């Protein structure tokens, strides 16, 4: 490193997979919040509780409404309808500087003509804090983000990661109850992004405040969050822990957006005590059949790449026979595409444990997975 589950509703339906928040203090409460620009609705009526002290991510593709929602919480956008409470207090009509929130933007939004210390002190000086208190808080903030000794530097003397840490220090120096982070890692290269993820998690643990993090990057949200809200077209599709959102997607959008999966459509062909199969293009596709899916019902099947195991063609265990189409060496993993005939193509992503041997295209193989690995969803 460089030096230095609550109820979610929309206008049309209760958001699938939403969780009821357990008893405890709520940091931010959105109640039927909507937003339209020029007659175009970008945020459907949304109700969401974010708990005090949690790292909460708003995750979705560009244009899904996540940044609009964050800006409404921060007071930079006024909603078209609904109510907003922060710390139990109504906030609509309250200016950003009168809220117990601060925002970190993607590009930092630092003042280039000020030093690092002057940037961090700006908000405190606007509040007319005593000079001694300002200097003490600035020193504490620099220590918190591991930039001791950087106070006199100009912004153009810093790296991208250091600039983002200055932006975080400036946001944290006022001791906000809620820190709003609008894709703060988006402009950084991959290695620095991973380092800054660790920094954000460390800061969250050290401060114990509420972090609301906007990102389009699934890996960022999964690695840092206590809970995630997955958004699409102005609607929260699912709220849950990273594990729940990844392992138990509420609908097809979440399944497709979170990670890499093989997707198939078919009909439930057989079910016995939960076990059974889906018929895909006339071929049986073994999987666990959850309650609510009757024999003959149309289904959408998602199977994660990493859940597919590739074995030799003479392997005695259960499996479907296929032909290797392509093998790609990706370093940490080996990705293989296999033709299963009528079922179609299936992709396997196997961890590179040093024992994986290269296979030539055209090789016969057997693929298999645990019966509960596929996820079945309504089409």
Order of alpha helices (4+ residues) and beta strands (2+ residues): beta-beta-beta-alpha-beta-beta-beta-alpha-alpha-alpha-beta-alpha-beta-alpha-beta-beta-alpha-alpha-beta-beta-beta-beta-beta-beta-beta-beta-beta-beta
